[in-house]
Amino acid sequence: MSLKNQIAKEMLSEIPSDRIQNIDIIEEEFKKAGLPLEFAAAAIVNAWHESRLNSDAEGDQTDDVQRCTHSDRLPPCPQSIGLFQLKAPSGAGHGMTVAERKDPRLNTQRIIKEVKSHYGKHMKAAYANGERRVSHFAALFCRDIERPANKDYCWDKRAKTAQKFFPRDRVSPKSVWPWIIGIGAVLGVSYGVWYWRFRK
């Protein structure tokens, strides 16, 4: 079952229709990178906080000419751009243009690079130790990958939002419906055989 289909309906209804595809993009890129589904869910929660899942979102502005040169803009220009508000020229968006940071796939691929680096060691260790709560990974993602100034506030805020997005605080890799349908079919056939052979 896709992560989009596991998000609480009231939260999904708050996301503009033109941004829903970014949920799928984040999930697809994390899967391609071989990362757990829980990490993708945590990334979606953080992207909601960072940009409201808006790949064109622009954050902090700067008048620094050198920084603006690297961002393909004249002053003032945005430092933080895209789904995960990548900063450039210093920060996770180093070496990326404005257009590249506004590309949801490239933006997600760059944040995945951060997760796979030493910054993601606590996320990887928690998963290896059996942790599966989306709230825990969303909090770790904020603290270690986004790295804001106020890490305590970030931890609590992301954990609470994760529980709103995923009320069970867990994600399922596959839908249970094929199993339910399969079991129902087997029971139906078994009953039919019993009915025709023994009832009659």
C-alpha positions as CSV (number, residue, x, y, z in Angstrom):
1,M,0.0,0.0,0.0
2,S,1.4,3.4,-1.0
3,L,2.2,5.9,1.8
4,K,-0.3,8.3,0.2
5,N,-3.1,5.8,0.9
6,Q,-1.9,5.4,4.6
7,I,-2.1,9.1,5.4
8,A,-5.0,10.2,7.5
9,K,-7.8,11.6,5.3
10,E,-8.1,14.8,7.3
11,M,-4.4,15.5,6.7
12,L,-4.5,14.5,3.1
13,S,-7.4,16.9,2.5
14,E,-5.1,19.8,3.7
15,I,-2.6,19.1,0.9
16,P,-3.4,20.9,-2.4
17,S,-4.1,18.5,-5.2
18,D,-1.2,19.7,-7.3
19,R,1.2,18.7,-4.5
20,I,-0.1,15.2,-3.8
21,Q,2.2,13.8,-6.5
22,N,5.2,15.0,-4.4
23,I,4.2,12.4,-1.8
24,D,4.6,9.7,-4.4
25,I,7.9,11.1,-5.6
26,I,9.4,11.1,-2.1
27,E,8.3,7.5,-1.6
28,E,9.6,6.4,-5.0
29,E,13.0,8.0,-4.5
30,F,13.5,6.6,-1.0
31,K,12.6,3.1,-2.3
32,K,15.0,3.5,-5.2
33,A,17.7,4.4,-2.7
34,G,17.0,1.2,-0.8
35,L,15.8,3.0,2.4
36,P,13.1,1.9,4.7
37,L,9.5,3.0,4.1
38,E,9.5,4.5,7.6
39,F,12.3,6.9,6.4
40,A,10.1,7.9,3.4
41,A,7.2,8.6,5.8
42,A,9.4,10.6,8.0
43,A,10.6,12.6,5.0
44,I,7.0,13.3,3.9
45,V,6.2,14.7,7.4
46,N,9.3,16.9,7.3
47,A,8.6,18.1,3.8
48,W,5.1,19.1,5.0
49,H,6.7,21.2,7.7
50,E,9.4,22.7,5.5
51,S,7.4,23.6,2.4
52,R,3.9,22.2,2.8
53,L,5.0,19.8,0.1
54,N,5.4,22.7,-2.4
55,S,8.4,22.0,-4.7
56,D,8.5,25.7,-5.6
57,A,8.6,27.0,-2.1
58,E,11.2,29.7,-1.3
59,G,12.4,30.5,2.2
60,D,15.0,32.8,3.7
61,Q,16.1,35.7,1.5
62,T,19.6,37.1,1.3
63,D,21.2,40.2,-0.2
64,D,24.7,38.6,-0.3
65,V,25.8,39.0,-3.9
66,Q,28.1,35.9,-3.8
67,R,25.3,33.7,-2.5
68,C,22.9,35.1,-5.1
69,T,25.4,34.4,-7.9
70,H,25.3,30.7,-6.9
71,S,21.6,30.6,-6.9
72,D,21.0,32.1,-10.4
73,R,19.2,35.2,-8.9
74,L,19.9,38.8,-8.4
75,P,19.7,40.1,-4.8
76,P,17.6,39.6,-2.8
77,C,17.4,35.9,-3.6
78,P,16.2,32.8,-1.7
79,Q,18.6,30.6,0.2
80,S,16.1,27.8,1.1
81,I,14.3,26.3,-1.8
82,G,12.0,23.3,-2.6
83,L,10.4,20.4,-0.8
84,F,13.1,20.2,1.9
85,Q,14.1,23.8,1.7
86,L,17.7,23.0,0.6
87,K,20.1,25.9,1.3
88,A,22.8,27.0,-1.1
89,P,25.6,27.7,-1.6
90,S,26.4,26.4,1.9
91,G,24.1,23.7,3.2
92,A,22.5,20.6,1.7
93,G,21.8,22.4,-1.6
94,H,25.5,23.2,-2.2
95,G,26.2,23.2,-6.0
96,M,22.5,23.1,-7.0
97,T,20.8,25.9,-9.0
98,V,17.4,27.3,-8.1
99,A,15.8,25.1,-10.9
100,E,17.5,22.0,-9.6
101,R,16.3,22.6,-6.0
102,K,12.8,23.2,-7.3
103,D,12.8,19.9,-9.1
104,P,11.1,17.6,-6.5
105,R,13.1,14.5,-7.6
106,L,16.4,16.2,-7.4
107,N,15.5,17.9,-4.1
108,T,14.5,14.5,-2.7
109,Q,17.6,12.8,-4.0
110,R,19.8,15.4,-2.4
111,I,18.1,15.0,1.0
112,I,18.5,11.2,0.6
113,K,22.2,11.8,0.2
114,E,22.1,13.5,3.6
115,V,20.2,10.5,5.1
116,K,22.8,8.1,3.7
117,S,25.7,10.1,5.0
118,H,27.0,10.2,8.6
119,Y,24.0,12.5,9.4
120,G,21.7,9.6,9.1
121,K,23.6,7.3,11.5
122,H,21.0,7.6,14.3
123,M,18.1,6.8,11.9
124,K,19.9,3.8,10.6
125,A,20.9,2.6,14.1
126,A,17.3,3.0,15.4
127,Y,16.0,1.0,12.5
128,A,18.6,-1.7,12.9
129,N,17.5,-2.0,16.6
130,G,13.9,-2.6,15.7
131,E,12.4,0.9,15.9
132,R,9.5,1.3,13.5
133,R,7.6,4.4,14.8
134,V,7.2,7.0,12.1
135,S,7.1,9.7,14.9
136,H,10.6,8.7,16.1
137,F,12.1,8.8,12.6
138,A,10.3,12.1,11.8
139,A,11.9,13.6,14.9
140,L,15.3,12.2,14.1
141,F,15.0,13.4,10.5
142,C,14.4,16.9,11.7
143,R,17.1,16.9,14.3
144,D,19.9,15.2,12.2
145,I,19.0,15.8,8.6
146,E,17.3,19.2,8.6
147,R,19.5,20.3,11.6
148,P,17.5,23.4,12.8
149,A,18.7,25.8,15.5
150,N,16.0,24.7,18.0
151,K,16.3,20.9,17.9
152,D,14.1,20.2,21.0
153,Y,11.1,22.1,19.5
154,C,11.7,20.4,16.2
155,W,11.7,17.0,17.8
156,D,8.4,17.4,19.5
157,K,6.7,19.2,16.6
158,R,7.7,16.6,14.0
159,A,6.7,13.7,16.2
160,K,3.2,15.1,16.8
161,T,2.7,15.8,13.1
162,A,3.8,12.3,12.2
163,Q,1.1,10.9,14.5
164,K,-1.5,13.1,12.7
165,F,-0.3,11.9,9.3
166,F,0.0,8.3,10.4
167,P,-2.3,7.7,13.4
168,R,-1.1,4.1,13.9
169,D,2.5,5.6,14.0
170,R,3.4,2.7,11.7
171,V,3.4,2.1,7.9
172,S,2.6,-1.0,6.0
173,P,4.8,-2.1,3.1
174,K,2.0,-3.9,1.4
175,S,-1.8,-3.8,1.3
176,V,-3.6,-6.4,3.4
177,W,-6.6,-6.5,0.9
178,P,-5.0,-9.1,-1.5
179,W,-4.7,-11.4,1.5
180,I,-8.2,-10.8,2.7
181,I,-9.6,-11.3,-0.8
182,G,-7.5,-14.5,-1.2
183,I,-8.6,-16.0,2.1
184,G,-12.3,-15.0,1.3
185,A,-12.0,-16.8,-2.1
186,V,-10.5,-19.9,-0.6
187,L,-13.3,-20.0,2.1
188,G,-15.9,-19.4,-0.6
189,V,-14.7,-22.3,-2.8
190,S,-14.4,-24.6,0.2
191,Y,-17.9,-23.9,1.3
192,G,-19.2,-24.4,-2.3
193,V,-17.4,-27.8,-2.5
194,W,-18.8,-28.8,1.0
195,Y,-22.3,-27.7,0.1
196,W,-22.5,-29.5,-3.3
197,R,-20.9,-32.7,-2.1
198,F,-22.3,-33.2,1.4
199,R,-25.4,-31.1,1.8
200,K,-27.0,-32.6,-1.3
